[in-house]
Amino acid sequence: MTNVMIQMAVYCTVLIVLAIPLGAYIGKVMNGEKVFLSGILRPVEGLIYKVLKIDKDEDMNWKKYSACIAVFSVLSLFVLWAILCFQKFLPMNPEGMDGMSWHLGFNTAASFTTNTNWQAYSGESALSYFSQMAGLTFQNFVSAAIGIVVLYALIRGFVKVKERGIGNFYADMTRTVLYVLMPLSIILALAIASQGVPQTFQPYDEVQLLEPVVVENEDGTATEVTKAVIPLGPGASQIAIKQLGTNGGGFWGSNSAHPFENPTIFTNLLEMVSLLLIPAALCFTFGRNVKDKRQGIAIFLAMFIMLAAALAVVGYNEQAGTPQLAQEGEVYLGTEGQAGGNMEGKETRFGIATSGAWAVFTTAASNGSVNSMHDSYTPLGGLVPMLLMQLGEVVFGGTGCGLYGMIGFAVMTVFIAGLMVGRTPEYLCKKIEPFEMKMAVLVCLATPVAILIGSGIGALLPATHDSLNNPGAHGLSEVLYAYSSAGGNNGSAFAGFNANTPFLNVSIGLVMLFARFLPMFATLAIAGSLAGKKKVAISSGTLPTHNAMFIFLLIFVVLLIGALSFFPALSLGPAAEFFQMIA
């Protein structure tokens, strides 16, 4: 158990060491300040503005900013939908992949447009190189960038005084992709490619098996298989941005458990730290750009405390295994000389610590990539990733959207604290009034509403039962996890749930769209309202929002809303399974 905790502590330490300087860099990019890449990239940035006729100095109000995001996202969704459904007519398809069905195409397009990357298909058997690169990888960049630019706008709302504008969407997008996402992705892609991750346009390879395998056919006859197909493709470039952009969609079906996506312990370390790198860095960006670093540190600590608690729960439960595995103590589940613990669904080359840490990082980060199968986790080990998504993906969360979601909870926290002491709530020297509270409620409750309504309807339909891998409490957990993943814009799965049906594809796609864009537009409304306000002086009645008390209150409000919203569902799913296990 000590070894598990040491490994997890190392991952967290590396994350913090890298996040602090990256946060300062992103803050400079946000403000248009000179950075070390400016000499190379500013001419490229200027050329983009010129070709696309973008007025980078235009200061959009929140309604125009929202409209630009809506139009861009709708066009992105329909273009990607068309690419996926008609990929057999498009180039770079050496394996002759057919097009997706209309409902799977819609689900996948909605998934990647919303930065969810839920996959009801296997990449190596369903998508051409063109679909992977021109379709999915493009969305990995722009969907991640949209979350960051909305955070930009919200920060400007706190900083500006009696102004209507919150920035320029197109300029913000250009800078985010050009200065942040692309350089980091190039570095990571080169690093993992050096470890053996494929980056090629060659057709799939065919190799001779060392020993033939006899496969029984459906008609009762047997076939001897002497060759295997090795799926290749431009993987490293997509895997880099899928991790850094908290996207998570696997180039191959088994995602980051696949030896081509994650071949060594070094690639595992790089990719796992990348899951949380930008979301963690943005906390320090927030503190820098609102001119009070303590505010960013307070938000970071609130997130980090919840992350550490999640790591401890998953690490303990997966290492301890289950009473059934121990067989009344007759089976040794220690770590000396063997992996120990609950190794079902986990890669032996990674073990309990790395698999459990990845499960927590990926569901905390709104990433969704996996290097183990969450369906095989212990009841409490599987509950934690599910709860992290149900909290609204605010324990770091997605790029940008995790932090603006947590700021929504911060607004609710100062409002509740203000009611308790009878004072007008303030946050970062801006008064929090009824309009901001209404929008903050939308930010915080959109995810629970989407998850509970979607999973409730899905659980009632007999057709959904046919998609389950397990009956009873675990089967309910599979349904709840699927809609939690969609509502949290996460994309991970219990992996035992067959979601490729017309109803599930459409309903899960709609949940993803609702949970992505309602909080986003509500956040922009808050930004526009705050930008038009004057700053108020700090007084003795102002609630400090950077001390330990505020961190405690913020964590309490986040957990309270999650507990109230999902306690009944979790009681019938993973909690019921846990008590069945120990009974």
Wavefront OBJ file of the C-alpha trace (Angstrom):
o trace
v 0.000 0.000 0.000
v 2.899 2.349 0.781
v 4.283 1.775 -2.706
v 0.933 2.768 -4.223
v 0.823 6.029 -2.289
v 4.453 6.875 -3.109
v 3.823 6.441 -6.837
v 0.707 8.599 -6.688
v 2.595 11.292 -4.755
v 5.304 11.329 -7.434
v 2.725 11.856 -10.190
v 1.168 14.765 -8.278
v 4.563 16.355 -7.578
v 5.567 16.265 -11.255
v 2.191 17.787 -12.146
v 2.594 20.742 -9.775
v 6.200 21.434 -10.792
v 5.183 21.684 -14.466
v 1.841 23.454 -13.946
v 3.159 26.568 -12.171
v 5.435 27.889 -14.971
v 2.929 26.834 -17.648
v 0.236 28.841 -15.852
v 2.374 31.970 -16.021
v 3.063 31.384 -19.720
v -0.636 30.940 -20.552
v -1.419 34.112 -18.611
v 0.949 36.086 -20.824
v -0.563 34.559 -23.967
v -4.055 35.516 -22.755
v -3.027 39.141 -22.326
v -1.224 39.312 -25.659
v 2.106 39.816 -23.899
v 5.425 38.863 -25.472
v 6.519 35.277 -24.854
v 9.574 33.334 -26.030
v 7.637 31.999 -29.049
v 6.413 35.437 -30.148
v 9.231 35.973 -32.648
v 8.259 32.802 -34.497
v 4.485 32.791 -34.099
v 3.416 36.434 -34.302
v 3.927 36.601 -38.091
v 1.849 33.411 -38.397
v -0.813 34.884 -36.104
v -0.933 38.077 -38.164
v -1.241 36.081 -41.398
v -4.201 34.139 -39.980
v -5.978 37.390 -39.067
v -5.304 38.791 -42.524
v -6.474 35.724 -44.456
v -9.610 35.231 -42.356
v -10.269 38.995 -42.129
v -10.323 38.983 -38.328
v -10.237 42.285 -36.472
v -8.285 41.182 -33.416
v -8.966 44.482 -31.660
v -12.761 44.066 -31.777
v -14.115 43.743 -28.236
v -17.227 41.541 -28.376
v -19.998 41.641 -25.798
v -21.028 38.344 -24.232
v -23.932 37.783 -26.606
v -21.795 38.131 -29.729
v -19.048 36.023 -28.164
v -21.638 33.312 -27.427
v -23.069 33.538 -30.939
v -19.615 33.042 -32.456
v -19.060 29.935 -30.336
v -22.511 28.593 -31.235
v -22.054 29.081 -34.977
v -18.521 27.659 -34.932
v -19.622 24.604 -32.919
v -22.711 23.878 -35.024
v -20.665 24.047 -38.230
v -17.994 21.838 -36.647
v -20.598 19.255 -35.640
v -22.188 18.996 -39.097
v -18.871 18.924 -40.969
v -17.532 16.153 -38.713
v -20.826 14.266 -38.993
v -20.515 14.382 -42.791
v -16.865 13.235 -42.734
v -17.711 10.237 -40.578
v -20.770 9.153 -42.527
v -19.120 9.533 -45.960
v -15.538 8.554 -45.152
v -15.544 5.711 -47.701
v -15.634 8.358 -50.464
v -12.819 10.414 -48.910
v -9.014 10.024 -49.268
v -6.532 8.406 -46.850
v -8.610 5.278 -46.352
v -6.182 2.441 -47.171
v -8.289 -0.182 -45.351
v -11.488 0.809 -47.203
v -13.463 1.678 -44.051
v -17.188 2.142 -44.648
v -19.081 5.182 -43.355
v -20.696 5.274 -39.930
v -24.444 4.921 -39.444
v -26.291 8.237 -39.068
v -26.847 7.772 -35.318
v -23.291 6.669 -34.535
v -21.986 9.511 -36.716
v -24.135 12.010 -34.789
v -23.013 10.600 -31.456
v -19.331 10.763 -32.430
v -19.616 14.252 -33.938
v -21.407 15.553 -30.833
v -18.831 13.792 -28.678
v -15.765 15.391 -30.248
v -17.392 18.799 -30.744
v -18.175 18.978 -27.027
v -14.681 17.816 -25.930
v -16.276 14.617 -24.563
v -14.755 12.017 -26.913
v -17.156 9.275 -25.897
v -16.634 6.389 -28.328
v -19.231 3.750 -29.184
v -16.870 2.300 -31.807
v -13.324 0.968 -32.089
v -11.024 3.355 -33.948
v -8.872 0.827 -35.796
v -11.907 -0.947 -37.283
v -14.246 1.991 -37.883
v -12.278 5.087 -38.936
v -10.012 6.004 -41.842
v -6.810 7.992 -41.417
v -8.598 11.021 -42.883
v -11.424 10.799 -40.335
v -8.921 10.430 -37.509
v -6.766 13.378 -38.596
v -8.960 15.890 -40.445
v -12.029 15.085 -38.387
v -11.188 14.048 -34.848
v -7.755 15.614 -34.327
v -8.988 18.990 -35.585
v -11.838 18.859 -33.074
v -9.417 17.835 -30.329
v -7.666 21.178 -30.822
v -10.632 23.508 -31.281
v -12.956 21.976 -28.659
v -10.175 22.232 -26.074
v -9.466 25.806 -27.168
v -13.129 26.829 -26.814
v -13.111 25.841 -23.135
v -9.989 27.919 -22.549
v -11.261 31.015 -24.376
v -14.484 31.010 -22.323
v -12.298 31.064 -19.226
v -10.380 33.976 -20.799
v -13.663 35.850 -21.157
v -14.689 35.167 -17.557
v -11.347 36.399 -16.204
v -11.743 39.586 -18.221
v -15.190 39.994 -16.669
v -13.577 40.173 -13.231
v -10.794 42.494 -14.384
v -12.739 44.984 -16.521
v -14.679 47.861 -14.994
v -17.868 49.273 -16.546
v -17.146 47.841 -19.994
v -19.300 45.764 -22.322
v -16.655 43.730 -24.145
v -15.099 40.481 -22.911
v -12.621 39.900 -25.762
v -12.536 38.628 -29.321
v -13.463 34.972 -29.814
v -11.472 34.493 -33.020
v -8.321 36.138 -31.667
v -8.583 34.145 -28.449
v -9.001 30.884 -30.396
v -6.037 31.656 -32.636
v -3.719 32.456 -29.730
v -4.805 29.434 -27.698
v -4.217 26.955 -30.499
v -1.082 28.615 -31.861
v 0.787 29.476 -28.650
v -0.458 26.838 -26.176
v -1.949 23.687 -27.666
v 0.224 23.210 -30.747
v 3.676 23.682 -29.125
v 2.801 21.383 -26.221
v 1.346 18.799 -28.599
v 4.430 18.812 -30.824
v 6.702 18.246 -27.812
v 4.548 15.419 -26.441
v 4.034 13.785 -29.852
v 7.792 13.663 -30.475
v 8.410 12.297 -26.978
v 5.913 9.438 -27.221
v 6.835 8.667 -30.844
v 10.409 8.173 -29.662
v 9.060 5.476 -27.326
v 7.374 3.533 -30.118
v 3.963 5.142 -30.635
v 3.237 4.833 -34.411
v 3.086 7.914 -36.626
v 2.698 6.639 -40.167
v 0.383 6.665 -43.186
v 1.292 3.109 -44.185
v -1.536 0.545 -44.515
v -2.098 -1.945 -41.708
v 0.690 -4.511 -41.434
v 0.292 -8.282 -41.497
v 2.523 -10.620 -39.491
v 2.940 -14.369 -39.212
v 1.867 -15.856 -35.863
v 4.468 -17.891 -33.998
v 1.816 -20.506 -33.311
v -1.425 -20.990 -35.274
v -4.692 -20.351 -33.435
v -7.815 -22.423 -34.056
v -11.013 -20.355 -34.010
v -14.465 -21.927 -33.865
v -16.977 -20.472 -36.357
v -20.657 -19.849 -35.708
v -21.643 -22.880 -37.813
v -19.538 -25.186 -35.646
v -16.611 -25.513 -38.042
v -13.067 -24.533 -37.110
v -10.626 -22.218 -38.883
v -6.892 -22.140 -38.361
v -5.543 -18.570 -38.126
v -1.881 -18.191 -39.032
v -1.600 -14.414 -39.517
v -2.508 -11.273 -37.524
v -3.236 -7.731 -38.672
v -1.317 -4.913 -36.933
v -3.338 -1.662 -37.083
v -1.112 1.354 -37.711
v -1.712 5.038 -38.476
v -0.785 8.589 -37.469
v -1.305 7.887 -33.782
v 1.256 10.006 -31.914
v -0.080 13.343 -33.199
v -3.643 12.550 -32.141
v -2.696 10.976 -28.819
v -0.700 14.060 -27.784
v -3.605 16.485 -28.164
v -6.147 13.970 -26.878
v -4.292 13.994 -23.543
v -3.287 17.661 -23.374
v -6.703 18.917 -24.522
v -8.590 16.688 -22.041
v -10.212 14.986 -25.015
v -9.481 11.304 -24.403
v -10.672 9.609 -27.596
v -8.519 6.590 -28.361
v -6.863 6.102 -31.733
v -7.222 2.368 -31.037
v -10.195 0.727 -29.356
v -8.567 -0.148 -26.030
v -7.360 3.437 -25.700
v -4.326 4.060 -23.486
v -4.200 0.403 -22.457
v -3.177 -0.394 -26.055
v 0.586 -1.019 -26.383
v 0.753 1.303 -29.399
v -0.887 4.212 -27.559
v 1.012 3.702 -24.335
v 3.990 1.375 -24.875
v 6.247 2.133 -21.876
v 6.130 3.372 -18.305
v 7.710 6.618 -19.548
v 4.887 7.261 -22.033
v 2.458 6.413 -19.251
v 4.012 9.081 -17.010
v 4.042 11.706 -19.780
v 0.480 11.041 -20.859
v -0.927 10.833 -17.339
v 0.646 14.137 -16.275
v -0.634 15.668 -19.523
v -4.204 14.811 -18.497
v -4.194 17.448 -15.759
v -1.382 19.726 -16.883
v -3.344 22.521 -18.592
v -6.343 22.452 -16.185
v -3.969 22.707 -13.215
v -1.889 25.417 -14.893
v -5.001 27.508 -15.565
v -5.566 27.865 -11.812
v -2.267 29.750 -11.589
v -3.169 31.671 -14.756
v -6.384 32.759 -13.051
v -4.558 34.092 -9.989
v -1.973 35.917 -12.105
v -4.469 37.594 -14.397
v -6.906 38.760 -11.704
v -3.860 40.325 -10.010
v -4.152 38.171 -6.877
v -2.200 34.917 -7.001
v -3.781 33.811 -3.726
v -7.127 33.395 -5.498
v -5.671 30.942 -7.994
v -3.837 29.032 -5.272
v -7.048 28.737 -3.228
v -8.954 27.280 -6.189
v -6.039 24.946 -6.942
v -5.892 23.700 -3.349
v -9.640 23.032 -3.255
v -9.314 20.945 -6.413
v -6.130 19.236 -5.259
v -7.550 18.210 -1.871
v -10.481 16.484 -3.584
v -8.088 14.869 -6.076
v -5.866 13.552 -3.277
v -8.883 12.117 -1.436
v -10.026 10.380 -4.626
v -6.551 8.923 -5.197
v -6.465 7.574 -1.647
v -9.888 5.893 -1.904
v -9.218 4.271 -5.287
v -5.665 3.232 -4.379
v -6.768 1.613 -1.117
v -9.774 -0.236 -2.511
v -8.019 -1.560 -5.608
v -4.981 -2.694 -3.607
v -7.178 -4.299 -0.926
v -9.227 -6.134 -3.562
v -12.446 -7.852 -2.472
v -13.340 -10.574 0.046
v -14.110 -12.833 -2.899
v -10.605 -12.373 -4.320
v -9.048 -13.081 -0.925
v -11.283 -16.166 -0.509
v -11.688 -15.755 3.229
v -7.998 -14.934 3.645
v -6.724 -18.038 1.880
v -5.329 -16.050 -1.073
v -2.456 -13.602 -0.491
v -3.224 -10.137 -1.936
v -0.017 -8.403 -0.911
v 2.524 -6.881 -3.258
v 5.680 -8.901 -2.590
v 6.538 -10.858 -5.697
v 3.208 -10.257 -7.437
v 0.904 -7.445 -8.534
v -1.546 -8.053 -5.713
v -4.936 -6.465 -5.214
v -7.674 -6.314 -7.816
v -5.797 -6.784 -11.088
v -8.857 -7.675 -13.185
v -9.056 -5.350 -16.191
v -5.619 -3.850 -15.547
v -2.384 -4.101 -17.506
v 0.244 -6.056 -15.589
v 2.915 -3.671 -16.920
v 1.216 -0.791 -15.066
v -0.246 -2.428 -11.954
v -2.561 -1.033 -9.285
v -0.932 2.334 -8.548
v -0.553 3.568 -12.113
v -3.939 2.227 -13.212
v -5.777 3.678 -10.209
v -4.028 7.035 -10.518
v -4.877 7.209 -14.226
v -8.545 6.406 -13.475
v -8.705 9.316 -11.019
v -6.716 11.733 -13.200
v -8.772 11.029 -16.312
v -12.175 11.441 -14.626
v -10.991 14.457 -12.663
v -9.660 16.009 -15.855
v -12.714 15.449 -18.074
v -10.365 13.488 -20.295
v -11.825 10.013 -20.520
v -8.796 8.090 -21.791
v -8.172 4.877 -19.829
v -5.280 2.490 -19.295
v -7.490 -0.006 -17.432
v -11.138 -1.050 -17.609
v -13.226 0.752 -14.985
v -15.950 -1.910 -15.287
v -13.611 -4.278 -13.427
v -12.891 -1.957 -10.498
v -14.149 -2.696 -6.995
v -17.500 -1.055 -6.144
v -15.937 1.868 -4.265
v -13.019 2.050 -6.686
v -15.538 2.483 -9.518
v -17.717 4.883 -7.523
v -14.978 7.513 -7.223
v -14.409 8.079 -10.975
v -18.177 8.202 -11.414
v -18.568 10.782 -8.632
v -15.760 12.954 -10.005
v -17.725 13.261 -13.251
v -21.030 13.827 -11.459
v -19.622 16.753 -9.493
v -19.577 18.648 -12.788
v -15.959 17.890 -13.728
v -14.682 20.702 -11.491
v -11.863 18.795 -9.790
v -9.548 20.382 -12.378
v -11.925 19.246 -15.144
v -11.532 20.011 -18.834
v -9.293 22.702 -20.309
v -10.913 25.936 -19.171
v -14.356 24.489 -18.496
v -13.255 22.805 -15.284
v -12.046 26.083 -13.827
v -14.998 28.194 -14.939
v -17.255 25.476 -13.498
v -15.424 25.726 -10.181
v -15.711 29.514 -10.291
v -19.458 28.980 -10.671
v -19.346 27.017 -7.415
v -17.235 29.802 -5.876
v -19.947 32.318 -6.791
v -22.536 30.098 -5.080
v -20.265 29.747 -2.057
v -19.867 33.489 -1.504
v -23.619 33.946 -1.994
v -24.449 31.289 0.614
v -21.850 32.734 3.008
v -23.310 36.210 2.431
v -26.773 34.978 3.369
v -25.376 33.454 6.560
v -23.936 36.760 7.774
v -26.507 39.074 6.187
v -24.182 40.873 3.756
v -24.158 41.424 0.006
v -21.909 38.735 -1.482
v -18.794 39.826 -3.357
v -16.200 37.912 -5.329
v -12.959 39.493 -6.519
v -14.316 42.965 -5.715
v -17.459 42.472 -7.842
v -20.914 42.275 -6.282
v -22.738 38.999 -6.856
v -26.349 39.857 -7.570
v -29.442 37.818 -8.600
v -28.473 37.593 -12.289
v -25.045 36.138 -11.530
v -26.600 33.694 -9.061
v -29.147 32.464 -11.599
v -26.420 31.884 -14.157
v -24.196 30.191 -11.549
v -27.029 27.809 -10.714
v -27.243 26.873 -14.403
v -23.483 26.273 -14.475
v -23.599 24.033 -11.413
v -26.842 22.123 -12.028
v -26.759 21.530 -15.796
v -24.603 18.433 -15.373
v -26.714 16.732 -12.659
v -29.944 17.458 -14.554
v -28.571 16.049 -17.820
v -27.141 12.928 -16.155
v -30.156 12.061 -14.016
v -32.788 12.634 -16.713
v -30.764 10.795 -19.351
v -29.881 7.794 -17.178
v -33.396 7.659 -15.720
v -35.009 7.391 -19.145
v -32.335 4.982 -20.347
v -32.776 2.676 -17.339
v -36.539 2.444 -17.950
v -36.233 1.156 -21.513
v -36.016 -2.627 -21.986
v -33.685 -2.155 -24.979
v -31.057 -0.631 -22.667
v -30.983 -3.828 -20.631
v -29.765 -5.719 -23.693
v -26.685 -3.470 -23.783
v -25.615 -4.332 -20.236
v -22.716 -6.620 -19.464
v -23.925 -7.289 -15.916
v -27.308 -7.477 -14.165
v -28.365 -5.940 -10.863
v -26.576 -3.084 -9.099
v -23.528 -3.271 -11.345
v -25.746 -3.080 -14.426
v -27.316 0.128 -13.078
v -23.793 1.453 -12.476
v -22.981 0.812 -16.142
v -25.950 2.910 -17.293
v -25.303 5.635 -14.721
v -21.605 5.748 -15.614
v -22.385 6.109 -19.339
v -24.640 9.122 -18.826
v -22.324 10.560 -16.151
v -19.502 10.376 -18.683
v -21.653 12.167 -21.276
v -23.007 14.758 -18.833
v -19.547 15.453 -17.470
v -18.152 15.715 -21.030
v -15.650 13.073 -19.966
v -15.903 10.206 -22.430
v -14.616 7.292 -20.360
v -16.737 4.149 -20.087
v -17.218 1.153 -17.831
v -16.301 -0.785 -20.988
v -18.954 -3.431 -20.383
v -21.768 -1.351 -21.823
v -22.700 -1.610 -25.505
v -23.863 1.911 -26.315
v -24.033 1.580 -30.109
v -27.827 1.569 -30.519
v -29.949 4.321 -32.115
v -31.537 5.398 -28.811
v -28.321 5.377 -26.792
v -26.316 7.124 -29.514
v -28.873 9.914 -29.886
v -29.733 10.339 -26.195
v -26.103 10.310 -25.057
v -25.248 12.772 -27.849
v -27.992 15.164 -26.723
v -26.844 14.932 -23.101
v -23.303 15.851 -24.202
v -24.502 18.913 -26.116
v -26.779 20.126 -23.294
v -24.146 19.694 -20.570
v -21.468 21.420 -22.633
v -23.182 24.508 -23.968
v -25.691 25.536 -21.273
v -22.963 26.070 -18.617
v -20.721 27.676 -21.243
v -23.244 30.309 -22.294
v -24.246 30.906 -18.652
v -20.554 31.524 -17.857
v -20.294 34.047 -20.675
v -23.413 35.784 -19.357
v -21.723 36.065 -15.945
v -18.602 37.449 -17.626
v -20.593 40.098 -19.502
v -22.477 41.135 -16.381
v -19.329 41.374 -14.243
v -17.465 43.383 -16.897
v -20.184 46.047 -16.730
v -19.917 46.438 -12.941
v -17.688 48.718 -10.942
v -15.274 47.336 -8.386
v -16.198 47.642 -4.730
v -13.718 48.269 -1.974
v -12.802 45.458 0.379
v -14.313 46.035 3.816
v -14.504 44.250 7.143
v -17.677 42.532 5.931
v -16.054 41.092 2.809
v -15.634 37.324 2.842
v -11.966 36.466 2.180
v -11.830 34.103 -0.786
v -8.245 32.960 -0.451
v -8.011 31.474 3.037
v -8.529 27.996 4.493
v -12.122 28.738 5.530
v -13.127 29.593 1.958
v -11.369 26.490 0.608
v -13.337 24.370 3.108
v -16.635 26.078 2.213
v -15.985 25.658 -1.502
v -15.264 21.936 -1.148
v -18.344 21.574 1.062
v -20.641 23.237 -1.499
v -19.254 21.117 -4.362
v -19.725 17.884 -2.403
v -23.094 18.961 -1.040
v -24.562 19.522 -4.491
v -23.071 16.258 -5.742
v -24.288 14.298 -2.723
v -27.807 15.733 -2.846
v -28.096 15.170 -6.583
v -26.679 11.661 -6.874
v -26.970 9.998 -3.468
v -30.108 7.981 -4.392
v -28.641 6.807 -7.706
v -25.262 5.924 -6.181
v -27.028 4.075 -3.358
v -28.766 1.808 -5.855
v -25.606 1.312 -7.947
v -22.042 1.102 -6.583
v -23.019 1.484 -2.909
v -25.517 -1.388 -3.133
v -22.922 -3.513 -4.922
v -20.403 -2.784 -2.145
v -22.771 -3.961 0.590
v -23.657 -7.048 -1.451
v -19.937 -7.769 -1.712
v -19.275 -7.631 2.042
v -22.561 -9.219 3.144
l 1 2 3 4 5 6 7 8 9 10 11 12 13 14 15 16 17 18 19 20 21 22 23 24 25 26 27 28 29 30 31 32 33 34 35 36 37 38 39 40 41 42 43 44 45 46 47 48 49 50 51 52 53 54 55 56 57 58 59 60 61 62 63 64 65 66 67 68 69 70 71 72 73 74 75 76 77 78 79 80 81 82 83 84 85 86 87 88 89 90 91 92 93 94 95 96 97 98 99 100 101 102 103 104 105 106 107 108 109 110 111 112 113 114 115 116 117 118 119 120 121 122 123 124 125 126 127 128 129 130 131 132 133 134 135 136 137 138 139 140 141 142 143 144 145 146 147 148 149 150 151 152 153 154 155 156 157 158 159 160 161 162 163 164 165 166 167 168 169 170 171 172 173 174 175 176 177 178 179 180 181 182 183 184 185 186 187 188 189 190 191 192 193 194 195 196 197 198 199 200 201 202 203 204 205 206 207 208 209 210 211 212 213 214 215 216 217 218 219 220 221 222 223 224 225 226 227 228 229 230 231 232 233 234 235 236 237 238 239 240 241 242 243 244 245 246 247 248 249 250 251 252 253 254 255 256 257 258 259 260 261 262 263 264 265 266 267 268 269 270 271 272 273 274 275 276 277 278 279 280 281 282 283 284 285 286 287 288 289 290 291 292 293 294 295 296 297 298 299 300 301 302 303 304 305 306 307 308 309 310 311 312 313 314 315 316 317 318 319 320 321 322 323 324 325 326 327 328 329 330 331 332 333 334 335 336 337 338 339 340 341 342 343 344 345 346 347 348 349 350 351 352 353 354 355 356 357 358 359 360 361 362 363 364 365 366 367 368 369 370 371 372 373 374 375 376 377 378 379 380 381 382 383 384 385 386 387 388 389 390 391 392 393 394 395 396 397 398 399 400 401 402 403 404 405 406 407 408 409 410 411 412 413 414 415 416 417 418 419 420 421 422 423 424 425 426 427 428 429 430 431 432 433 434 435 436 437 438 439 440 441 442 443 444 445 446 447 448 449 450 451 452 453 454 455 456 457 458 459 460 461 462 463 464 465 466 467 468 469 470 471 472 473 474 475 476 477 478 479 480 481 482 483 484 485 486 487 488 489 490 491 492 493 494 495 496 497 498 499 500 501 502 503 504 505 506 507 508 509 510 511 512 513 514 515 516 517 518 519 520 521 522 523 524 525 526 527 528 529 530 531 532 533 534 535 536 537 538 539 540 541 542 543 544 545 546 547 548 549 550 551 552 553 554 555 556 557 558 559 560 561 562 563 564 565 566 567 568 569 570 571 572 573 574 575 576 577 578 579 580 581 582 583
